[in-house]
Amino acid sequence: EYFPNLTCYAVGFLLVLAGGQRHLLVAGGPTYKSVSPVALRHLPVRTYAAAKTFKKDKKDEKEKEEKRERKPIDNTGRHKPYGLTAWAPVDDVYVTRFYPKPVYEAAVAVDMLKSFQTLDYTTMDQPVYINLKLDMKLEKKKKVDPFVSTVHLPHPFKTEVNKVAVFTENPDQVKVAQENGAAFVGGADLVQKILDDEVDADFYVAVPDMISKLLPLKNKLRKKFPKNKRGSVGVDIPKMLELFKTGHEYAVEKDAVITRVGTLDMPKEQLIANMQTVVEDVCSHRPASFGHFVERAIVSSQSSEALLFKSEELVQKTQNPNE
């Protein structure tokens, strides 16, 4: 009786309270002017975990790169090389990029180097180099391992003699080594001197009994460490000293050899003989049954352009009874 409007006030308060909650819910979310607030209830919510990033293995990438490598085009039997104008130019004035590079005989290439020197007025005693690209493939997936070799050139062009150290503890062998011009001779005492950087030689040779005692020098000498394949381990000390004192060393890196074979002022016959010695020694590191070891041969001097030459003619074909 005393509060006739209480029911009305209570109902009105509940309506206002409900409207305020609705307003708060709408105000707490993002504002959309052109979209109805009802549409917010249907917004997509991601409840799954993010996918892991896929990392490509280096092996897969290497395999793909090998597959992408273009295979060499075989031009045998074609009327002209692929992508070029003709096999040989008709005139003596032509654009070189439209024709294949000529391949000369070794004697002709050396004569051309000498003529370049005369036309360019360069020094006569400049060095001559050869660059050999090798086919390292063997049967199946095997390849020839990179190697280091020493040859005795028939016409040496160096005036200084290489320093050779001999590892032996035999008194008789020590005397023989000293008589044949060894720079350093010794056993365990020589090993310690090398470790202390008191002795430095161009080549190191050893008798077979000393190999086990030279293991501390393996990381120190690296490629100069005595090995049977290089001919630096043996009993014939005079023969090893004769080879390494005046020998010429070259190394195969990946699939190429770049080495010096003489100077331009040497006679043509001497340069060709040195080139032949190096090419024959390189080809001896792979069986002849797999074909010619040298894919491409280049000769050049210090100031001239590079000339392709035929390396097959420098290799003496000897018949092997075992083949």
Secondary structure by P-SEA (a helix, b strand, c coil): ccccaaaaaaaaaaaaaaaaaaaaaaaaccccccccccccccccccccccccbbbbbaaaaaaaaaaaccccccccccccccccccccccccccccccccbbbbcaaaaaaaaaaaaaaacccccbbbbbbbbbcccccccccccccccccccccccccbbbbbbbbcccaaaaaaaaaacccccccaaaaaaaaaccccccbbbbcccccccccccccccccccccccccccccaaaaaaaaaacbbbbbbcccbbbbbcccccccaaaaaaaaaaaaaaaaccccccccccccbbbbbcccccbbbbbccccbbbbbbccc
